[in-house]
Each structure stands twice: as C-alpha cells, then as structure tokens.
Amino acid sequence: VLYFIQGSFKLSYYNEYKSYLRERSLCKVIMDESLESTREDGWISRLENLPLSRADMNSLIMDYLVTEGYKDAAHLFMEEAGVKNQVNLESMSERIKIREAMDEGKIDVVTHMVNDFNPELLDMKPLLYFHLQQQKLIELLREHKIEEALEFAQTELAPHAKDHPNVLDELEKTMSLFAFSEPENSPFGDLMKPSQKHRVAGELNAAILESQNQQTSTKLHNVFKILLWGQDTLTNNKVEFPKMDDISSGIISNSTR
C-alpha cells in the first residue's frame, strides 16, 4: 500500500488508489504475496523505480500555491516551471489582501474585508468568527494592551462562548495567557506563535473558497492524509515496514511496527 503512496504524490496515482481500496479490503492488500517483502532495501528499491514526472510534481505545487492564495509565488512558478494554470490568478486578489492583513495581525481589517466580500460568511461560520476574535485578543496581548485585551475578552469572546459551549475550552486556554508576564513562554505559548495565526488564516481561506464553490483543501494535503492513514493502518495491523516519521523531510526510517 505505502509503496503506492510514499513513492509518488502523483494525482493519477491518488485517484487510482482510492478506487482500488473500494474494490479490495485493506487487509487483503497488506497480505498480498506481491508485497511480501517489507524490508527497507526492497521497500526503497520499489520507491526509486516508481515513475514520477516533473509535470506531475509541478501540477501539485501549482495547486498548492493557488489554493493557499500565494499569488506572487504562483506567478513566478508559472514562469520558471512553464506550468499552465486553469485558474485566473487575478481572481485571488481578495484572498491575498485578507491573508496579508492576517499576517500583519490586523484582525479588524480582516473582519471588515470578509464582511465586504461576503456579509453572511462569518454568520454561517461561528467557529471561524470565534477564532478571528480569539486571534484579535492574542494580538492585543502581543502588543501588551492588557486592559484593552481584558475588556475585549469580557465583551466579545465570553458572550460568544456562552452561545457556543464547544469553544469554551479554547477560550479558557486563551484567557490563561493573562496570568503570565511573558505569555509566549507560558504553557499556552503556542497560541502566540505564528503557526496559530497561520491556522486561522488557513481556516478563513478555506471558508472563502467554499463560498466560491472551489476546492478548500490542496491535493497535496489530501495525499498526506492518505499517507498518514495508510501508515497508521499498517502499524495497527502489526505489519513491519519502513515508516516515514518526518513528513517534512520525507526520510524513511528502518522497519517498524
């Protein structure tokens, strides 16, 4: 199974893989005699022999840049790699402006732009609205505007949590930042990191794409999900195989269970 996934992020392979699983149970695939050797040498050898074209990889990269809203990078990549894109990059302008405002921590500007773009979007996505408000509180704390942050939490975030109890745990963790003079070094310091802001930006970007009837997740992300699911399934079935522990580096470890 994982020869198929680890060896290539080829879109056609991904689609064939999903169809294949619908026809045969995973256990039968795992126990297939054609995959009897899961030793590292045989595994790596099969990966190296899988066909993978530059055009397929370029297509995946372009899909990622367009879906995530990296317009300038998409333009450069089209020119350097000679990739043709079916999406009008100019149509990404609003998403780009919103992402830039998010990166700068200008949450009020983001909210205003989203409401201009689609007045109903945040009303239909209460969790997204909470995360934007949560991010505003985090930005106020980052700027050491403690009194303003406390007032904002009491007047805006607390009532929202009352109406949507599912966000109460997140609110409590965010409010805990008030107890530390250096919240970025607290047990909840992850909330102060750029990765938190990027998660909210990604959630907002997906909501905008959904409102435009466009795909909300990159094809590369979907392939990663299949990869992780496949590895977990093999591990749970106690099948020894060389595992890709670090997705970012693509390094495959020794055989493991």
N, C-alpha and C positions, 0 to 999 in steps of 0.2 A: 504493500500500500504506500509506504513512505518513499519507496524509490520513485514513485509517480509524482509525489508532491515535493520532496526535498530537491529533486534533480532539476525541476523546472517550474517557473512561475508562468508558464505558457498558458494563455487563456483557453485555447482549444483543449489543452490537457485538463484544465479545471472543469470544463463543461463535460468532457468525456468521463471524468472521474465521478462526477455526481450521477450521471446516467448509469455508470457501471455499478455503483453502490445500490441503485434502485433495483437492479436485476439480480444481484447476488448479495448474500449476507456477508457482513464484515468477517465473521469468524471463518467462513469458507475461504475468503481471500487470504486471510492470515495463514491458514493451514495449507494453502495450495502448495503442492510439491515444487512448483516452479519458483517459489520463494523460500525454498528450504534453507538456503544459506543466508543468515543474517549477520555473519561475521563482518567485522569492519572492512577487511580488504575486499571482500566480494561486494559489499554494500557500496563503497566508494567507487569501485570499478564500474558498477552499473550506473551510478550517478554521472560519472565522466563520459559515459557512452550515450547518454540521453541527448537527443537532438534539441538544440536551443538556438534560435536565430536572434540576431541583433534586432531585427524588426519587431519581434515579439516583445523583447525587453523594452524597447523604445516605446511601444504601444502602452505597456503597463505604466511606465514612468510618466508618459504624457497624460494618461488617465488620472494618475495621482495628482499631478500639478493642476489640472483643470478642475477636478472635483474639490480639491482643498483650497482652490482660489489663489494660486500663485501665478498670477497673470504674467508678470515680467519674466519669471523663470520659464514659464511655458513658451513665451515668445522666443527667448534665447535658445531653448531646447529645440524648438521647431527649426530654427535657422541652422544650428550646429549639427543636428542629427538628421535633418531633412525629413522630419516627421510631418505628415498631414493630419490636421485635426478637424473633426466634423463640427465642433462647437465654435461659434463665433466668440472669440476671446473678449470682444468689446462688451458682450453681454455680462461679463463677470465684474464690471466696474463697481456696481453697488456692493457686491460681496467683498471686493477688495477694500473699499473705503471702510466698511464695517469692521473687517479684520484689522486694518491699520489702527482704527480707533481703539479696538480691543487691546492690541499690543501696547498701546500707549496708556492704557488704564483709564480711558475716558468713557466710563460706563454710561453716564448721562447722555453723551453724544451718541453712543451706540444705540441706546434705547430709543432716542429721538429718530435716528435714521431708520431703525427697524419699523417703527410706527409709521413713518412716511412711506416706507416700502410696502408694508402690509399691515394695516391697522389692527387686523384681527389675529395676527400671528402669535403674539405673546399671551393674548387671552386664551388661545387654544392650547398653549404650551405653558401651563402654570409652573411646572418644574423648571423649565428653561428660564422663565421670568424670575423665579427664586434664585437660581444660580447667577443670574445677572446682578440681582440685588446683593447677593452674598459677595460677589466679586467687588461691587462698589464699596461694601463695608471693608473688605480686605485692603482695597486701595486707600481708603481713609486711614486705616491703621498703618499702612506703609508710609503715609505722609505724616504720621504722628498727630493726626487730628482726632485725638481721643474723645473729646466731648462731642464733637460732631458725629463721630462714629457711633457712640453710645446712643445718642438721640435718634440717629437713623435706624439703629437696630431695634429700638423700642417702638418707633412709629411705623416702620415699614416691614422689617423682617418678622418680628414677633407676631403681628396680626396675620401675616401670610402663613406662618407655621400653624397658627390656630385653625385656619381654614383647611390646611393641608398637613395633617399629622405625619405624613410619610417623610417630611423634610425636617422633623423635629431633631433627629439625631445629628444631622448635618449642621443645624443651627446651633446646637449645644457645643459642638466642636469648634465652630467659628467663634462663638461667644467666649470660649475658653481662652482665646488669644488675648483678651483684655487683661488676664491675670499675669501676663509676662511683660517685663520691660523690653525684652527683645523677642517678640513673638516668632520671628523667623528661626530662633534657636529653641523653641518650645517643643513639646511632644507633638504639637499640631502644626509644626513649622512647614509641613508640605503644602499647606494652604497658601503660604506666602511665596511659594516657588513659581517660576514662570510656567511650569508644567500644569499647574492648576488653571491658570489663565488660558492656556492653550486648549485644555479640555473643554472649558466653557465656550471658547471660540469655535471649536470643532462641533460642539452640540448646536450652537447657533447656526453655523454654516450648513449643517445637515438639515435643520428645520427650514432654512431658506430654500435649499434645493428641493426639499419635499414639497414646499408650497408652489414650486415651479414645475412639479412633476418630473424632476430629474433624479438620477440615482443619488442616494445620500451617503453611500459608502464606496470607497475606492475598490477596484477589483483586486488590487494587491492586498488590501486589508482582509478581504474575503478569503483569499488564498492562505494568508497567515492563519486565519481562524480554522480552516480545514487542516492545515499542518499541525496546529496545536491539538486539535481534536483527534487527529489520527495518531499522534504520539501518545496522548493520554489513553486512547483505546487500546493500543498495543501494550502499554505499561499495565493497564488494568487486567489485561488478559495474560499477563506474565510472559510476554514474548520478549526475548532478548534482541536488542537492535541498537545500532549506533544512534544516539539521540542528539538532536540539535538543541543544546541547552540555551545558547545565546543567539536569539533570532537576529539581533542587530549585526553580529559578526558572521553569522552563518557557519560557525565552527561546529563540527560534529564530533561528539565525544566517543569514547570507547563504548563497546556494547554494554547495555544496562537494562535493568528491569524496572 
